[in-house]
């Protein structure tokens, strides 16, 4: 249900409507795309026919997914202020209970529920990782307004200065791959290249683009001018200087998937990285995690949130 995204989020804008009462009707303008937006849009158009599902009659709304998420958020509040940790060293998925809720814990995982300011308290300095993924809660004025209206729908944001203080350099070896999810805000993009990567001893070797699409292969919203909300997000790839993996990392890569209806629920990258770069049983670390993945240490203030049993349809094992 979470991925039952059938139409673009701005689908209603294309339907005939009566003028809004006592409001001026905004004039739509196509505007000019910046270079990156134009490239992402062109790439999607070039492969769209491969993404369309012509065998299934799809609904013309995202009603089921959005209602499911609304009900989930109303029924469940995650206690982000609670600090705890755990692990599952077995080969089987297990259940754990917390605050009256049941969570799925996949095999071979370690997790820490704590603010990033306590990062050094939990992870030994000598522990090195092959792959590190960060999905920072970037400072965002819109999310700040949402928080004022509805705390359940938002999360705690960090400034660029806060993110730069993470001692990531302690956990790198010569071939550690670092991936940072980023919004399209110029200040955040610049911070990765000019502040974060230099501070962590990394060189930027690639910029990848994740485009969120519907089941029909349409972008979830229109491609817009540089200041507008885009249907894609960026991933910046960093490597230590002299890494033997530098030549194998694509400078550009276009990724497509149907997004989850849950806010800021990113697609997992671990299987892609294992297969594409032949990483055998990599030791992975995810910061600002909201879910768990086998073979990964996860750290965040909502580290179990997306493991809630309410979000899964459990298969019966015969």
Backbone as CSV, one residue per row, in Angstrom:
resi,resn,N_x,N_y,N_z,CA_x,CA_y,CA_z,C_x,C_y,C_z
1,UNK,0.824,-1.207,0.000,0.000,0.000,0.000,0.861,1.261,0.000
2,UNK,1.986,1.235,0.709,2.852,2.410,0.804,3.309,2.912,-0.556
3,UNK,3.436,1.999,-1.521,3.967,2.358,-2.828,2.866,2.395,-3.897
4,UNK,1.635,2.559,-3.468,0.509,2.610,-4.397,0.349,4.037,-4.923
5,UNK,1.396,4.516,-5.586,1.421,5.876,-6.126,1.088,5.798,-7.613
6,UNK,-0.136,6.139,-7.962,-0.638,5.961,-9.322,-0.591,7.220,-10.171
7,UNK,-0.674,8.377,-9.527,-0.726,9.630,-10.266,0.253,10.629,-9.663
8,UNK,0.673,11.624,-10.460,1.533,12.677,-9.907,0.844,13.389,-8.751
9,UNK,1.644,13.899,-7.819,1.083,14.598,-6.667,0.318,15.847,-7.091
10,UNK,0.725,16.456,-8.222,0.042,17.657,-8.691,-0.992,17.340,-9.760
11,UNK,-1.479,16.095,-9.770,-2.479,15.654,-10.748,-3.720,16.536,-10.726
12,UNK,-4.133,16.948,-9.542,-5.351,17.742,-9.427,-5.230,19.079,-10.145
13,UNK,-3.986,19.565,-10.312,-3.804,20.843,-10.975,-4.192,20.765,-12.446
14,UNK,-4.192,19.556,-13.011,-4.506,19.378,-14.420,-5.998,19.179,-14.667
15,UNK,-6.800,19.063,-13.605,-8.225,18.842,-13.754,-8.967,20.176,-13.802
16,UNK,-10.050,20.253,-14.579,-10.850,21.484,-14.595,-11.393,21.769,-13.199
17,UNK,-11.192,22.990,-12.729,-11.644,23.340,-11.390,-12.284,24.721,-11.413
18,UNK,-13.170,24.951,-10.441,-13.714,26.287,-10.258,-12.646,27.156,-9.612
19,UNK,-12.619,28.448,-9.942,-11.625,29.318,-9.303,-11.776,29.289,-7.799
20,UNK,-10.675,29.234,-7.054,-10.764,29.198,-5.595,-11.410,30.469,-5.056
21,UNK,-12.233,30.312,-4.026,-12.979,31.433,-3.458,-12.043,32.422,-2.789
22,UNK,-12.154,33.683,-3.204,-11.386,34.783,-2.617,-9.879,34.590,-2.731
23,UNK,-9.451,33.860,-3.735,-8.016,33.706,-3.948,-7.702,33.965,-5.409
24,UNK,-6.559,34.544,-5.657,-6.137,34.737,-7.029,-5.644,33.421,-7.609
25,UNK,-6.023,33.192,-8.844,-5.580,31.970,-9.507,-4.173,32.182,-10.041
26,UNK,-3.268,31.341,-9.629,-1.878,31.470,-10.059,-1.745,31.029,-11.504
27,UNK,-0.967,31.765,-12.250,-0.725,31.424,-13.648,0.433,30.452,-13.721
28,UNK,0.195,29.318,-14.398,1.257,28.320,-14.530,2.253,28.767,-15.591
29,UNK,3.517,28.617,-15.320,4.553,28.936,-16.297,5.509,27.768,-16.392
30,UNK,5.935,27.476,-17.607,6.887,26.384,-17.800,8.262,26.786,-17.289
31,UNK,8.671,28.036,-17.637,9.969,28.487,-17.171,11.118,27.734,-17.808
32,UNK,12.298,28.021,-17.356,13.503,27.378,-17.855,14.056,26.432,-16.816
33,UNK,14.416,25.244,-17.265,15.054,24.295,-16.368,16.536,24.627,-16.264
34,UNK,17.119,24.348,-15.098,18.567,24.434,-15.031,19.154,23.203,-15.719
35,UNK,20.460,23.157,-15.863,21.109,22.093,-16.634,20.819,20.712,-16.061
36,UNK,20.890,20.573,-14.737,20.673,19.269,-14.107,19.225,18.818,-14.283
37,UNK,18.274,19.717,-14.036,16.865,19.357,-14.179,16.551,18.939,-15.607
38,UNK,17.112,19.639,-16.584,16.889,19.284,-17.986,17.438,17.896,-18.294
39,UNK,18.605,17.573,-17.753,19.207,16.256,-17.995,18.380,15.141,-17.370
40,UNK,17.915,15.356,-16.137,17.105,14.335,-15.467,15.790,14.138,-16.213
41,UNK,15.164,15.237,-16.640,13.908,15.154,-17.380,14.093,14.429,-18.707
42,UNK,15.143,14.764,-19.437,15.410,14.119,-20.726,15.677,12.636,-20.550
43,UNK,16.410,12.278,-19.501,16.718,10.868,-19.275,15.451,10.079,-18.973
44,UNK,14.563,10.654,-18.179,13.306,9.972,-17.880,12.480,9.784,-19.146
45,UNK,12.422,10.805,-19.992,11.663,10.690,-21.240,12.220,9.603,-22.141
46,UNK,13.543,9.428,-22.109,14.172,8.450,-22.999,13.870,7.013,-22.609
47,UNK,13.539,6.778,-21.345,13.288,5.398,-20.910,11.860,5.186,-20.424
48,UNK,11.031,6.210,-20.565,9.687,6.134,-19.994,8.895,4.946,-20.519
49,UNK,9.042,4.633,-21.801,8.271,3.525,-22.371,8.591,2.205,-21.690
50,UNK,9.801,2.083,-21.154,10.188,0.853,-20.466,9.591,0.781,-19.061
51,UNK,9.213,1.938,-18.533,8.723,1.991,-17.161,7.214,1.860,-17.071
52,UNK,6.512,2.136,-18.162,5.062,2.114,-18.121,4.531,0.696,-17.974
53,UNK,3.571,0.546,-17.130,2.923,-0.750,-16.921,1.595,-0.743,-17.665
54,UNK,1.565,-1.386,-18.830,0.370,-1.373,-19.662,-0.537,-2.563,-19.374
55,UNK,-0.112,-3.449,-18.497,-0.888,-4.662,-18.248,-1.852,-4.501,-17.084
56,UNK,-1.738,-3.412,-16.373,-2.559,-3.234,-15.175,-3.352,-1.943,-15.265
57,UNK,-4.630,-2.032,-15.006,-5.462,-0.842,-14.987,-5.289,-0.161,-13.638
58,UNK,-4.681,1.009,-13.666,-4.343,1.681,-12.419,-5.424,2.671,-12.009
59,UNK,-5.544,2.851,-10.719,-6.465,3.856,-10.211,-5.930,5.247,-10.520
60,UNK,-6.836,6.213,-10.540,-6.453,7.572,-10.869,-6.256,8.428,-9.619
61,UNK,-5.780,7.817,-8.562,-5.492,8.581,-7.353,-4.521,7.797,-6.486
62,UNK,-3.992,8.494,-5.478,-3.097,7.872,-4.503,-3.810,7.688,-3.166
63,UNK,-5.128,7.616,-3.223,-5.957,7.625,-2.021,-5.567,6.543,-1.028
64,UNK,-5.397,5.308,-1.489,-5.129,4.200,-0.571,-3.816,4.410,0.181
65,UNK,-2.772,4.817,-0.542,-1.469,5.022,0.090,-1.520,6.157,1.102
66,UNK,-2.148,7.272,0.728,-2.186,8.433,1.615,-3.041,8.174,2.851
67,UNK,-4.153,7.479,2.676,-4.987,7.145,3.835,-4.265,6.191,4.772
68,UNK,-3.538,5.247,4.194,-2.787,4.297,5.015,-1.755,5.029,5.872
69,UNK,-1.031,5.963,5.268,-0.010,6.713,6.007,-0.649,7.600,7.070
70,UNK,-1.753,8.245,6.734,-2.447,9.079,7.729,-2.858,8.250,8.943
71,UNK,-3.405,7.087,8.689,-3.835,6.212,9.788,-2.644,5.724,10.609
72,UNK,-1.548,5.427,9.925,-0.342,4.983,10.627,0.181,6.092,11.537
73,UNK,0.260,7.312,11.019,0.770,8.430,11.813,-0.136,8.764,12.993
74,UNK,-1.431,8.562,12.829,-2.360,8.817,13.929,-2.270,7.746,15.008
75,UNK,-2.017,6.517,14.583,-2.019,5.395,15.529,-0.689,5.213,16.240
76,UNK,0.386,5.752,15.660,1.720,5.438,16.171,2.577,6.687,16.241
77,UNK,3.106,6.965,17.417,4.052,8.064,17.602,5.371,7.493,18.089
78,UNK,6.438,7.748,17.339,7.751,7.206,17.698,8.417,8.117,18.723
79,UNK,8.945,7.536,19.778,9.617,8.302,20.820,11.078,8.525,20.428
80,UNK,11.322,9.625,19.721,12.667,9.910,19.234,13.620,10.312,20.353
81,UNK,13.092,10.644,21.525,13.946,11.060,22.638,14.512,9.878,23.419
82,UNK,14.031,8.700,23.128,14.499,7.505,23.836,15.823,7.028,23.249
83,UNK,16.806,6.777,24.102,18.107,6.269,23.652,18.222,4.786,24.002
84,UNK,18.465,3.971,22.995,18.620,2.533,23.213,19.391,1.946,22.038
85,UNK,19.819,0.733,22.190,20.514,0.060,21.095,20.213,-1.432,21.147
86,UNK,20.510,-2.124,20.058,20.254,-3.553,19.988,20.914,-4.158,18.770
87,UNK,20.791,-5.460,18.641,21.334,-6.139,17.470,20.651,-7.488,17.295
88,UNK,20.775,-8.008,16.101,20.306,-9.351,15.790,21.451,-10.059,15.085
89,UNK,22.102,-10.957,15.777,23.257,-11.666,15.213,22.858,-12.956,14.516
90,UNK,21.571,-13.283,14.549,21.115,-14.541,13.958,20.945,-14.405,12.446
91,UNK,20.550,-15.501,11.818,20.308,-15.521,10.378,18.829,-15.332,10.054
92,UNK,18.005,-15.067,11.062,16.566,-14.959,10.872,16.060,-13.584,11.318
93,UNK,14.990,-13.138,10.681,14.312,-11.929,11.142,13.588,-12.231,12.453
94,UNK,13.709,-11.333,13.409,13.059,-11.523,14.703,12.179,-10.311,14.995
95,UNK,11.297,-10.463,15.975,10.448,-9.362,16.416,10.952,-8.846,17.755
96,UNK,10.829,-7.544,17.943,11.124,-6.953,19.237,9.983,-6.018,19.611
97,UNK,9.711,-5.921,20.896,8.619,-5.085,21.386,9.183,-3.823,22.041
98,UNK,8.545,-2.696,21.762,8.980,-1.429,22.337,7.773,-0.503,22.456
99,UNK,7.521,-0.029,23.660,6.403,0.893,23.914,5.084,0.367,23.353
100,UNK,4.876,-0.937,23.486,3.620,-1.524,23.045,3.504,-1.765,21.559
101,UNK,4.582,-1.523,20.816,4.589,-1.749,19.371,5.556,-2.876,19.031
102,UNK,5.281,-3.564,17.918,6.127,-4.665,17.471,6.928,-4.234,16.248
103,UNK,8.227,-4.556,16.253,9.119,-4.159,15.168,9.852,-5.376,14.604
104,UNK,10.080,-5.377,13.289,10.834,-6.435,12.637,12.311,-6.064,12.631
105,UNK,13.150,-6.993,13.063,14.597,-6.770,13.073,15.239,-7.812,12.161
106,UNK,15.759,-7.396,11.007,16.338,-8.354,10.064,17.631,-8.958,10.593
107,UNK,18.119,-10.015,9.956,19.344,-10.667,10.430,20.585,-9.801,10.240
108,UNK,21.564,-10.047,11.121,22.884,-9.419,11.014,22.810,-7.890,11.007
109,UNK,22.155,-7.324,12.009,22.085,-5.870,12.109,22.460,-5.420,13.515
110,UNK,22.955,-4.196,13.584,23.188,-3.502,14.848,22.540,-2.132,14.722
111,UNK,21.888,-1.662,15.779,21.221,-0.365,15.664,21.341,0.431,16.958
112,UNK,21.342,1.751,16.778,21.432,2.698,17.885,20.374,3.780,17.681
113,UNK,19.521,3.955,18.660,18.533,5.035,18.618,19.049,6.158,19.516
114,UNK,19.579,7.198,18.906,20.193,8.287,19.666,20.436,9.469,18.730
115,UNK,20.568,10.675,19.280,20.888,11.841,18.448,22.313,11.749,17.929
116,UNK,22.564,12.377,16.797,23.878,12.295,16.168,24.961,12.911,17.052
117,UNK,24.581,13.768,17.980,25.556,14.369,18.894,26.201,13.324,19.801
118,UNK,25.571,12.145,19.931,26.112,11.080,20.779,26.770,9.977,19.948
119,UNK,27.034,10.261,18.708,27.601,9.281,17.782,28.888,8.652,18.316
120,UNK,29.794,9.482,18.830,31.093,8.963,19.267,30.984,8.106,20.528
121,UNK,29.873,8.218,21.258,29.695,7.402,22.460,29.396,5.947,22.122
122,UNK,28.822,5.714,20.967,28.335,4.379,20.631,29.250,3.600,19.689
123,UNK,29.886,4.270,18.748,30.696,3.551,17.765,32.177,3.640,18.112
124,UNK,32.849,2.492,18.236,34.290,2.501,18.511,35.045,3.214,17.391
125,UNK,36.047,3.991,17.767,36.784,4.778,16.779,37.486,3.902,15.752
126,UNK,37.876,2.693,16.156,38.636,1.839,15.240,37.750,1.015,14.308
127,UNK,36.422,1.162,14.380,35.543,0.393,13.489,35.437,1.096,12.138
128,UNK,35.862,0.403,11.092,35.851,0.962,9.745,34.724,0.331,8.925
129,UNK,34.224,1.098,7.960,33.104,0.631,7.147,33.448,0.694,5.661
130,UNK,32.853,-0.235,4.912,33.060,-0.271,3.461,32.118,0.689,2.737
131,UNK,30.950,0.890,3.308,29.936,1.758,2.703,29.233,2.533,3.806
132,UNK,29.150,3.848,3.644,28.468,4.708,4.613,27.432,5.545,3.868
133,UNK,26.203,5.497,4.335,25.108,6.254,3.723,24.560,7.245,4.743
134,UNK,24.410,8.490,4.330,23.840,9.524,5.188,22.617,10.129,4.512
135,UNK,21.549,10.269,5.261,20.341,10.954,4.782,20.008,12.045,5.792
136,UNK,20.772,13.141,5.778,20.634,14.156,6.827,19.266,14.833,6.822
137,UNK,18.786,15.217,8.002,17.557,16.014,8.093,17.893,17.481,7.816
138,UNK,18.064,17.804,6.541,18.498,19.137,6.139,17.550,20.217,6.674
139,UNK,18.138,21.349,7.022,17.332,22.474,7.472,16.410,22.909,6.345
140,UNK,15.113,23.023,6.647,14.113,23.279,5.621,13.007,24.142,6.213
141,UNK,12.770,25.307,5.621,11.772,26.233,6.163,10.376,25.643,6.111
142,UNK,10.084,24.896,5.037,8.740,24.314,4.918,8.497,23.305,6.030
143,UNK,9.461,22.424,6.263,9.314,21.421,7.318,9.190,22.095,8.673
144,UNK,9.899,23.220,8.845,9.811,23.943,10.112,8.389,24.447,10.346
145,UNK,7.734,24.927,9.268,6.350,25.382,9.402,5.422,24.217,9.717
146,UNK,5.670,23.081,9.056,4.854,21.897,9.314,4.977,21.476,10.767
147,UNK,6.197,21.559,11.296,6.416,21.148,12.678,5.583,21.990,13.629
148,UNK,5.460,23.273,13.310,4.660,24.122,14.168,3.194,23.743,14.165
149,UNK,2.727,23.209,13.025,1.317,22.844,12.899,1.036,21.418,13.332
150,UNK,2.018,20.539,13.125,1.777,19.121,13.408,3.101,18.426,13.649
151,UNK,3.452,18.231,14.894,4.750,17.654,15.237,4.909,16.240,14.711
152,UNK,3.819,15.509,14.538,3.898,14.128,14.058,4.446,14.063,12.634
153,UNK,4.227,15.115,11.844,4.555,15.072,10.425,5.953,15.588,10.125
154,UNK,6.729,15.895,11.137,8.026,16.487,10.879,9.120,15.771,11.644
155,UNK,10.342,16.270,11.520,11.456,15.671,12.208,12.416,16.785,12.592
156,UNK,13.392,16.460,13.398,14.331,17.476,13.869,15.401,17.726,12.814
157,UNK,15.544,18.980,12.470,16.478,19.337,11.407,17.836,19.720,11.983
158,UNK,18.857,19.617,11.132,20.211,20.001,11.510,20.730,21.054,10.543
159,UNK,21.523,21.961,11.058,22.185,22.940,10.202,23.375,22.282,9.517
160,UNK,23.882,22.928,8.486,25.070,22.407,7.808,26.257,22.328,8.759
161,UNK,26.327,23.268,9.692,27.424,23.258,10.666,27.343,22.022,11.564
162,UNK,26.127,21.641,11.957,25.951,20.445,12.789,26.396,19.188,12.044
163,UNK,26.015,19.080,10.787,26.359,17.895,9.995,27.868,17.799,9.803
164,UNK,28.511,18.937,9.607,29.962,18.942,9.390,30.729,18.443,10.610
165,UNK,30.107,18.513,11.793,30.792,18.088,13.012,30.810,16.572,13.203
166,UNK,30.088,15.832,12.388,30.091,14.370,12.512,31.499,13.853,12.206
167,UNK,32.121,13.094,13.117,33.504,12.628,12.905,33.560,11.405,11.987
168,UNK,33.065,11.560,10.779,32.982,10.432,9.852,34.361,9.918,9.461
169,UNK,35.330,10.818,9.461,36.684,10.441,9.033,37.284,9.331,9.890
170,UNK,36.797,9.161,11.103,37.318,8.110,11.988,36.970,6.713,11.493
171,UNK,35.979,6.602,10.639,35.448,5.287,10.272,35.686,4.935,8.803
172,UNK,36.655,5.613,8.186,36.963,5.354,6.785,38.234,4.541,6.638
173,UNK,38.260,3.685,5.618,39.520,3.093,5.176,39.774,3.566,3.745
174,UNK,40.778,3.073,3.102,41.182,3.601,1.798,40.159,3.480,0.692
175,UNK,39.197,2.552,0.828,38.195,2.353,-0.224,36.754,2.513,0.273
176,UNK,36.563,3.204,1.366,35.203,3.422,1.866,34.416,4.293,0.889
177,UNK,33.233,3.829,0.523,32.326,4.614,-0.317,31.356,5.360,0.594
178,UNK,31.253,6.663,0.419,30.329,7.482,1.205,29.275,8.064,0.265
179,UNK,28.016,7.868,0.620,26.899,8.392,-0.171,26.084,9.332,0.704
180,UNK,25.855,10.539,0.215,25.066,11.527,0.955,23.831,11.899,0.140
181,UNK,22.663,11.610,0.692,21.423,12.068,0.078,21.314,13.573,0.275
182,UNK,20.852,14.277,-0.770,20.796,15.736,-0.669,19.557,16.289,-1.370
183,UNK,19.038,17.369,-0.839,17.960,18.095,-1.505,18.560,18.870,-2.680
184,UNK,17.733,19.639,-3.360,18.220,20.446,-4.479,18.559,21.877,-4.065
185,UNK,18.605,22.129,-2.769,18.952,23.464,-2.281,20.432,23.745,-2.538
186,UNK,20.764,24.840,-3.219,22.165,25.149,-3.521,23.059,25.195,-2.288
187,UNK,22.545,25.691,-1.163,23.375,25.790,0.041,23.793,24.417,0.544
188,UNK,22.911,23.426,0.432,23.243,22.074,0.874,24.202,21.399,-0.104
189,UNK,23.966,21.595,-1.386,24.857,21.027,-2.406,26.266,21.582,-2.238
190,UNK,26.365,22.889,-2.045,27.676,23.523,-1.868,28.362,23.037,-0.597
191,UNK,27.581,22.814,0.467,28.165,22.379,1.737,28.827,21.013,1.603
192,UNK,28.229,20.110,0.843,28.823,18.784,0.665,30.178,18.896,-0.014
193,UNK,30.233,19.669,-1.096,31.467,19.765,-1.882,32.555,20.575,-1.188
194,UNK,32.158,21.650,-0.510,33.168,22.570,0.020,33.449,22.415,1.509
195,UNK,32.543,21.729,2.238,32.721,21.614,3.691,32.792,20.157,4.140
196,UNK,31.733,19.390,3.893,31.656,18.034,4.446,32.752,17.128,3.903
197,UNK,32.829,16.988,2.592,33.801,16.060,2.016,35.245,16.442,2.359
198,UNK,35.649,17.710,2.245,37.014,18.063,2.653,37.284,17.763,4.127
199,UNK,36.305,18.035,4.989,36.489,17.796,6.417,36.639,16.311,6.704
200,UNK,35.914,15.470,5.968,35.964,14.025,6.170,37.080,13.354,5.373
201,UNK,37.854,14.138,4.634,38.954,13.566,3.856,38.484,12.809,2.631
202,UNK,37.481,13.337,1.945,36.903,12.670,0.782,36.998,13.547,-0.464
203,UNK,37.023,12.887,-1.598,36.918,13.565,-2.884,35.572,13.219,-3.507
204,UNK,34.920,14.201,-4.106,33.643,13.954,-4.771,33.905,13.298,-6.121
205,UNK,33.317,12.119,-6.329,33.579,11.372,-7.567,32.318,11.143,-8.391
206,UNK,31.151,11.482,-7.854,29.932,11.247,-8.615,28.736,11.972,-8.042
207,UNK,27.788,12.283,-8.919,26.495,12.846,-8.522,25.418,12.022,-9.210
208,UNK,24.600,11.356,-8.424,23.538,10.504,-8.952,22.192,11.165,-8.689
209,UNK,21.189,10.728,-9.427,19.876,11.369,-9.350,18.778,10.315,-9.225
210,UNK,17.993,10.437,-8.162,16.859,9.537,-7.945,15.587,10.278,-8.308
211,UNK,14.903,9.796,-9.348,13.647,10.400,-9.768,12.484,9.567,-9.257
212,UNK,11.555,10.228,-8.596,10.375,9.563,-8.038,9.277,9.530,-9.100
213,UNK,8.822,8.331,-9.426,7.855,8.174,-10.503,6.610,7.430,-10.014
214,UNK,5.530,7.563,-10.757,4.308,6.824,-10.470,4.399,5.437,-11.108
215,UNK,3.381,4.628,-10.898,3.351,3.298,-11.503,3.305,3.363,-13.028
216,UNK,2.897,4.506,-13.570,2.840,4.681,-15.018,4.123,5.272,-15.590
217,UNK,5.099,5.525,-14.722,6.355,6.086,-15.194,6.377,7.594,-15.286
218,UNK,5.346,8.259,-14.756,5.314,9.721,-14.748,6.070,10.245,-13.531
219,UNK,6.743,11.397,-13.647,7.341,11.991,-12.443,6.241,12.364,-11.462
220,UNK,6.518,12.283,-10.169,5.469,12.522,-9.171,5.032,13.983,-9.105
221,UNK,5.814,14.871,-9.687,5.402,16.260,-9.850,6.126,16.804,-11.072
222,UNK,5.733,17.964,-11.523,6.360,18.534,-12.712,7.818,18.897,-12.444
223,UNK,8.632,18.811,-13.488,9.959,19.406,-13.433,9.768,20.922,-13.500
224,UNK,10.454,21.630,-12.611,10.205,23.067,-12.485,11.493,23.871,-12.608
225,UNK,11.331,25.176,-12.518,12.481,26.075,-12.509,13.338,25.778,-11.283
226,UNK,14.583,26.269,-11.265,15.517,25.913,-10.186,14.986,26.087,-8.772
227,UNK,14.156,27.101,-8.521,13.683,27.337,-7.152,12.463,26.492,-6.787
228,UNK,11.902,25.765,-7.747,10.703,24.980,-7.482,11.013,23.587,-6.971
229,UNK,9.997,22.941,-6.398,10.140,21.567,-5.913,10.273,20.631,-7.103
230,UNK,11.260,19.748,-7.059,11.543,18.840,-8.167,11.139,17.411,-7.808
231,UNK,10.902,16.568,-8.834,10.574,15.162,-8.562,11.806,14.287,-8.364
232,UNK,12.957,14.904,-8.217,14.180,14.120,-8.043,15.000,14.647,-6.870
233,UNK,15.839,13.771,-6.340,16.801,14.144,-5.307,18.186,13.711,-5.753
234,UNK,19.194,14.237,-5.097,20.573,13.976,-5.497,21.283,13.093,-4.479
235,UNK,22.226,12.343,-4.986,23.108,11.549,-4.136,24.536,11.886,-4.541
236,UNK,25.335,12.327,-3.586,26.729,12.649,-3.870,27.628,11.533,-3.344
237,UNK,28.556,11.108,-4.184,29.424,9.982,-3.871,30.825,10.496,-3.573
238,UNK,31.371,10.090,-2.425,32.716,10.486,-2.045,33.605,9.291,-1.779
239,UNK,34.876,9.436,-2.104,35.882,8.401,-1.856,37.132,9.048,-1.280
240,UNK,37.899,8.308,-0.475,39.190,8.824,-0.028,40.123,9.014,-1.225
241,UNK,41.013,9.986,-1.182,41.959,10.191,-2.283,42.771,8.925,-2.561
242,UNK,42.943,8.604,-3.825,43.732,7.437,-4.200,42.989,6.125,-4.130
243,UNK,41.689,6.149,-3.890,40.914,4.912,-3.805,40.956,4.150,-5.125
244,UNK,41.097,2.840,-5.032,41.122,2.004,-6.232,39.742,1.876,-6.872
245,UNK,38.701,2.357,-6.181,37.343,2.274,-6.719,36.966,3.487,-7.564
246,UNK,37.830,4.488,-7.606,37.475,5.757,-8.243,37.025,5.588,-9.692
247,UNK,37.706,4.736,-10.437,37.382,4.584,-11.860,36.087,3.809,-12.090
248,UNK,35.648,3.060,-11.100,34.445,2.236,-11.279,33.163,2.948,-10.852
249,UNK,33.279,4.108,-10.211,32.095,4.845,-9.764,31.597,5.741,-10.895
250,UNK,30.377,5.570,-11.368,29.855,6.442,-12.430,29.766,7.892,-11.954
251,UNK,30.220,8.815,-12.789,30.103,10.223,-12.430,28.646,10.657,-12.392
252,UNK,27.832,10.032,-13.240,26.397,10.286,-13.232,25.662,8.956,-13.319
253,UNK,24.575,8.831,-12.568,23.754,7.627,-12.617,22.317,8.048,-12.327
254,UNK,21.393,7.537,-13.135,19.985,7.906,-12.987,19.211,6.722,-12.425
255,UNK,18.581,6.935,-11.284,17.823,5.899,-10.597,16.344,6.280,-10.596
256,UNK,15.487,5.278,-10.746,14.050,5.523,-10.778,13.336,4.522,-9.887
257,UNK,12.359,4.985,-9.144,11.524,4.059,-8.378,10.258,4.770,-7.944
258,UNK,9.249,3.962,-7.616,8.019,4.501,-7.045,8.311,4.827,-5.585
259,UNK,8.077,6.050,-5.151,8.410,6.412,-3.773,7.384,5.889,-2.782
260,UNK,7.819,5.772,-1.563,6.907,5.449,-0.474,6.070,6.677,-0.144
261,UNK,4.850,6.455,0.303,4.000,7.568,0.721,4.437,8.145,2.060
262,UNK,5.300,7.436,2.775,5.836,7.944,4.033,6.892,9.002,3.764
263,UNK,6.871,10.065,4.525,7.797,11.170,4.319,9.253,10.724,4.448
264,UNK,10.061,11.143,3.469,11.513,10.945,3.504,11.926,9.477,3.596
265,UNK,11.136,8.594,3.022,11.456,7.159,2.994,12.234,6.880,1.720
266,UNK,13.552,6.788,1.822,14.409,6.606,0.655,14.508,5.137,0.255
267,UNK,14.773,4.874,-1.018,14.991,3.481,-1.435,16.326,2.974,-0.905
268,UNK,16.405,1.718,-0.501,17.682,1.175,-0.016,18.682,1.037,-1.152
269,UNK,19.939,1.312,-0.853,20.989,1.288,-1.872,21.925,0.096,-1.741
270,UNK,21.756,-0.685,-0.692,22.773,-1.682,-0.360,22.897,-2.778,-1.413
271,UNK,21.796,-3.308,-1.896,21.867,-4.369,-2.894,22.443,-3.835,-4.199
272,UNK,22.079,-2.616,-4.567,22.643,-1.984,-5.758,24.156,-1.875,-5.648
273,UNK,24.643,-1.425,-4.515,26.083,-1.244,-4.341,26.803,-2.588,-4.300
274,UNK,26.181,-3.584,-3.685,26.816,-4.905,-3.623,26.994,-5.492,-5.018
275,UNK,25.956,-5.403,-5.837,26.005,-6.033,-7.153,26.795,-5.204,-8.160
276,UNK,26.617,-3.906,-8.127,27.262,-3.053,-9.127,28.761,-2.924,-8.896
277,UNK,29.176,-2.965,-7.639,30.588,-2.762,-7.334,31.223,-3.972,-6.669
278,UNK,30.542,-5.110,-6.774,31.085,-6.392,-6.304,31.595,-6.301,-4.868
279,UNK,30.818,-5.650,-4.013,31.177,-5.574,-2.599,30.652,-6.826,-1.905
280,UNK,31.538,-7.706,-1.536,31.131,-8.959,-0.907,30.992,-8.772,0.602
281,UNK,29.779,-9.007,1.093,29.473,-8.877,2.522,30.064,-7.592,3.102
282,UNK,29.720,-6.436,2.529,30.297,-5.184,3.024,29.806,-4.838,4.423
283,UNK,30.682,-4.205,5.177,30.319,-3.679,6.490,29.776,-2.273,6.271
284,UNK,28.479,-2.074,6.503,27.822,-0.820,6.146,27.399,-0.030,7.381
285,UNK,27.324,1.277,7.202,26.854,2.182,8.248,25.859,3.147,7.631
286,UNK,24.719,3.324,8.275,23.750,4.324,7.825,23.475,5.292,8.965
287,UNK,23.663,6.579,8.682,23.399,7.621,9.670,22.087,8.321,9.349
288,UNK,21.362,8.701,10.388,20.012,9.256,10.293,19.053,8.196,9.752
289,UNK,19.325,6.956,10.119,18.528,5.829,9.630,17.146,5.812,10.264
290,UNK,16.180,5.331,9.489,14.817,5.127,9.993,14.361,3.704,9.713
291,UNK,15.295,2.869,9.285,14.997,1.461,9.007,16.281,0.664,9.159
292,UNK,16.163,-0.657,9.070,17.298,-1.560,9.260,17.519,-2.393,8.008
293,UNK,18.788,-2.739,7.753,19.141,-3.560,6.594,20.224,-4.553,7.000
294,UNK,20.105,-5.770,6.530,21.065,-6.821,6.883,22.485,-6.395,6.534
295,UNK,23.406,-6.671,7.461,24.800,-6.319,7.248,25.116,-4.869,7.517
296,UNK,24.201,-4.176,8.169,24.362,-2.732,8.341,24.220,-2.329,9.804
297,UNK,25.039,-1.364,10.213,24.869,-0.685,11.492,24.064,0.579,11.227
298,UNK,22.954,0.743,11.924,22.063,1.877,11.688,22.030,2.780,12.912
299,UNK,22.118,4.089,12.667,22.167,5.074,13.747,21.203,6.208,13.406
300,UNK,20.299,6.518,14.334,19.377,7.622,14.101,18.394,7.760,15.244
301,UNK,17.617,8.823,15.207,16.654,9.090,16.276,15.316,8.392,16.054
302,UNK,15.143,7.792,14.866,13.936,7.022,14.572,14.334,5.706,13.914
303,UNK,15.335,5.075,14.481,16.007,3.975,13.796,15.098,2.775,13.536
304,UNK,14.050,2.610,14.321,13.136,1.479,14.128,11.802,1.878,13.493
305,UNK,11.617,3.130,13.199,10.291,3.609,12.792,9.709,2.830,11.616
306,UNK,10.496,2.632,10.568,9.983,1.962,9.374,10.058,0.448,9.475
307,UNK,10.426,-0.052,10.652,10.393,-1.496,10.909,9.106,-1.899,11.630
308,UNK,8.226,-0.933,11.864,6.987,-1.217,12.584,6.169,-2.278,11.852
309,UNK,5.704,-3.243,12.599,4.941,-4.356,12.018,3.707,-3.875,11.267
310,UNK,3.165,-2.723,11.652,1.973,-2.190,10.992,2.205,-1.919,9.500
311,UNK,3.468,-1.725,9.110,3.788,-1.353,7.732,3.988,-2.552,6.811
312,UNK,3.878,-3.754,7.345,4.217,-4.948,6.562,3.044,-5.912,6.454
313,UNK,3.000,-6.599,5.328,2.116,-7.745,5.157,2.977,-8.985,5.324
314,UNK,2.769,-9.715,6.381,3.629,-10.845,6.709,3.197,-12.081,5.932
315,UNK,4.169,-12.693,5.269,3.889,-13.901,4.494,3.815,-15.105,5.419
316,UNK,2.953,-16.026,5.085,2.834,-17.257,5.860,3.838,-18.282,5.350
317,UNK,4.624,-18.836,6.263,5.626,-19.834,5.910,5.057,-21.216,6.172
318,UNK,5.026,-22.030,5.140,4.475,-23.386,5.294,5.501,-24.334,5.896
